Structure formats: C-alpha cells, structure tokens
Amino acid sequence: MEFGNVTEYVDLPQLLLYLFWLFFFSLVIYLQNEGKREGYPLVDSHNPNYRGGNLWGSPKPKVYKLPHGQGTRVAPRPDPQYELNAEQLVPGPGFPLEPKGNPLLDGVGPAAWAIRPEKPDLTHDEGTPRIIPMRIAPDWSVESRDPDPRGNTVYGADGEAGGTVTDLWIDLSEPHIRYLEIDASGRRVLMPMNFARVKRNGDVVAKSVCGKNFAEAPGTANPDFVTLQEEDKIAAYYGGGHLYALPERKEPLL
C-alpha cells in the first residue's frame, strides 16, 4: 500500500475531531484548575469536614513576583481566617447572616471586605504610592470651572451634617479624584468619590450613609497614603450603608 493512500483506510476528519475534543476537554480542566487559585476549596460552617467545589483537584502552587521589589506571593494559599462578627437568623445551611455589632464595620453582606496587604497601591513607573492627598501633590489642582468641595459640609442621607471636606485624594495613574478627606467629629476619614454628589456650591451629599456614620468610618494609619486593606474596608463601609444605614432599607420593597 502506498503511503499516499492511507486516508482510504483512516477517516481523517473524524480523527481530527477526536483530537479537537481531547484538546478542548484538557483546556477546560486546565482553566478550571487555574481559576481555583483563590477561594477554594469551598467550606460549610455547619460541616467542618466539607470541601466542595474542588473538582479535578487544586492547581500546583505558583510563585508570583510582585512589582518594585515587594517580594513574592504564592497561590493557591490557605484562606486567611478572621473572626465572623455575625450569626445566622435561623441555624441551618443557606440562611442569611445578621451582624452582631455595627453592621457597617462587621464585614458582613454588602459591607464585607477581603483581607489584603497593608501596603499602598503603587504607580507602575516609579513605584510610589498611587493615591495621595492633593496637599502633597503641588502640580495638581481642581479645574476652575468645577466646584471645589474643600471647606464645605458633607451631608448624609438623613440630611444631617457629617463633617467638613478638608482635602481631595487623587489617583496619579488614572488622573481623577478617588477620595474626599473629611473631618468628622475630630477624626480624619476618607469617603470614595463615587459615593459623593458635589453640588454647585461645593456642598457634598452622600446617599449611602447618615450624618452620624461619618465619625465611625475607617481611617488611614498614614496621613499621606491609603493601604489596599484600608481601601477595601472604606469601600465596604459606605457600600454597606445602602442596606444598613437606615432601618427601612432592610425591609421589603413592596
């Protein structure tokens, strides 16, 4: 038999189809494993021995080099443990959790935050803190045609004053305002700009929290930069206010 006639005895298109199926199935397994470097295996608070969501096993640990000489990180890694400041309304799988203390700070539901490094996000080119207050960025200013909220009052969803804007925090990598710095009852706190509405006269309205809530908002350990962990807690605080700030927000819509 001549070699050129081998296709007379082998169904080449069907063979290629089988090879494609094998490749595609292998790709699905690979992507499934790579997608499980964070948050796996799943656990059940009522069954400590349960380890779900781990089909086909876990990927092998991989070492990632962090930029600007910040070290390395290994994934997957054991999930960090922290105290759960909540309890179930009804003891049983699937029932919702109710915060035990201040729902905006307990890290539950819409106010949940992830455990992140206590280091600031850095600029790609220079490796310096990416988000800083405008007082230490002399080359930055507010456009003259825009309202400047500095020195103006911040009001909550209840119409009560929560503090005074003292500075603006800017993002050096994506030029815009990230946070408002607020003096709330003597504490310096930050509020994400996307939760604020600046009026033409410079006053600020925040619909997610009440005036009294600003005094308890998470602050920053360093007055000149914000860490990744602090950013997560700050965003969670104001985001959770959409459910927890007012009692009627937890009631049915109809």
N, C-alpha and C positions, 0 to 999 in steps of 0.2 A: 504494500500500500504506500503510495506516495504521501509525503508529509502534507502537501497542499490539500489532500482530500480528507484530512482529519475532521473537518467540520461536517462531513457527510455522516459521521457516526456520533458527533457530540453536538447537542443543542446549545450553541454558544450564547445566544441571547438569554436562555434560561439560566445558564451558568453565571453570566454576569449579573443577573437579577439576584441570584442567591448570594453572590459576593457583596452586592449592594446591601441586601438585608443584613448580612453579618456585620458589615461596616456600620450601618445605621444603628443596629442594636448595641454594638460596642460603644458607639458615640453617646447613646442615651445613658448607658451605665456610667461612662466617664463623667458626663456632665452632672448626673445625679450625685455622684460622689464629690465632685468639686464644689457643688452647691451646698454641701453639708459641712463646710469648714467653720461655720458659725451657727450656734443654736441647736446643735444635735449632740446626743440623742434627745428626743422628747421625754419628758418626765411627767409623772402623775403624782400630785400631792397626796392622794389617798392610797397610792401603791408605790412605796419607795423602790421596789424591785422592777417597776415597769420601765422599759427602754424602747419606746416606739419610734417610728419614723426613721428607722436606720436600715432600710432595705439595701442589700448588697454591701453592707459594712460601711466603715468610715474610710476616708482617704488617708493616705500616709501623711504624717506631719511634714509641713513645708516651712522653710525659714524665709522670711521676707526681710529685706534690708530697708530700714526707714531712712528717709532723706536727711541730709545735713548732719550725718553722724549721730543720729538719735538712737542708734542701736538696732536691734532686730526684734522681730515678733514671729512666733510660731503659731501656725494654725493647721489642724484644729487644736484647741487647748481646752482644758476643763472650764466649764462655765463658772464665772465668779459667783460666789454666794453672798447674799446680803439679806438682812432681816426684812421679812414681809410684814409691813405695818397694816395688815388688813385681815379680815375674816369673812368667811362665806356667810351669806344671808341664810342659806339652808345647807347643812352639811351633806354634801353629795357631789359627785362628779358633774361638772358643767354649770354649776350655779355661780352667779357673779360674786365678786368680792366687794366688801364695803370697807373703806378706810377706817382705821381706828382713831386717828387723831385729826390733824389738819389735812384735809383731802388734797390740798394744793401742794403739800410737801411730802406726803406719804409715798409718792411714786407708784400710784395705782391707777389703772384705767387710762383716761386721756392725759393724766398728769404723770404717767410713767416715764422714767428716764433710764438710759443704758449706762453701764459702768464704762467710762472712757478714761484715757490718761489725763493726769493733772498737769498737762503741758499745753501751751497755746498752739493754735494752728499757725503754721509758718508760711511765709511767702516762698514761692518756688525758686526765685533767683538769688535772693540774699539770705534766706533762712532766718529772717527776723519775724517777730510777732505780726501776724497778718491783720488783726483787728485791734486798733488802738484809739484812744480818745483824741479828738481834734486839738486839744491843748498842747500835745506833744508832736503835732504834725503841722508845722507852721506854713507849709506850702498848700494847705487845704483850707477851704472856706465855703460858706453857703452862698449859692447863687443869689445875687442881689434881688432878683425878681421873685424869689421864693420866700415864704415865711420862715423866719428863724425862731424855733421854739425855745431857745435858751433864755432862761429867766422867766418863762411863762409857766402857768399852772397845768398840772395833769389831773384830769377828772376821770373817775371810774364810771362803770355802767349805771350806778345809782345816782350819778350827778354830784357826788361828794368829791372834794379835792383830796388828792392822794399825795401831792408833793410838788416840787418845782424842778423843771429841767435845768440841769447845771452844765451839761456838755453833750456832745454828739460823738459817737464812736463810729469810725469809718473802716471800710474794708479796702486795704491797699491793693489787693489783687483784682477785685471787681469794684471799681470806684463808685461806691454809694454808701449811704448811712445804714449801718447794721443795728445799732442800739441807741437808745436815749439813756443818758445817765440822769438819775432822778435823786434829789434829796428828799427822802421820805421819813419824816419824824427824826431827823438827825442821822439816818442811815443812807449810805450811798448804794443804790441798787441800779440794775440795768433792766430795760424793757426792750424786747425786739421791736424793730421799727415796723414790721409787718402787722403788729398788733395795735399800732398807734394811728390815729387820724389827726393830722395837724390842720387847724382852722386857719383862716386868712389872718387872724390877729395873733397867731402864734400859739394859742392855747391848744392843748392836746387832750383827746378823748380816747379812752381805752374801753372797749365794749366787753372785754373778756373778764375783767375783774372789777371789784368795787374799790372805792377810795381807800378804805381801811386796809385792803390787802397789799398795797404797795409797801407798807412798812415791814412786812414779813417776807418779801420777795428775796430770792437768793442773791447774794452779792458776789464780789470777787475778792480773792485774797490779796491780789496785787492791784494797785490803783491804775496801772498803766497797760494791763493786758488781761484777757479772759482766757481761761483754760478750756479745753474741749469738754471736760467734765462739767465745768460751770455753765458752759453754753447749753448743754443738754438739760441741766436742771432748770435753768432760766426759761428755756422754751417750754418745758413741761409745765412749769408753774402757771404761765399765762395761758397755755393751751388748755390745761385742766380747768381753768376758770370758766370756760364755755359750758361746762357741766356743773361744776361745784360751787361757783361764786355766789349764786343765788339759789335759794331752796326750790323755787318754782321751775328751775331749769332741769331738775331731775324728775319732774312729773311728766306724764304722757302729754303729747302734743294735742290730743283731742280729748 
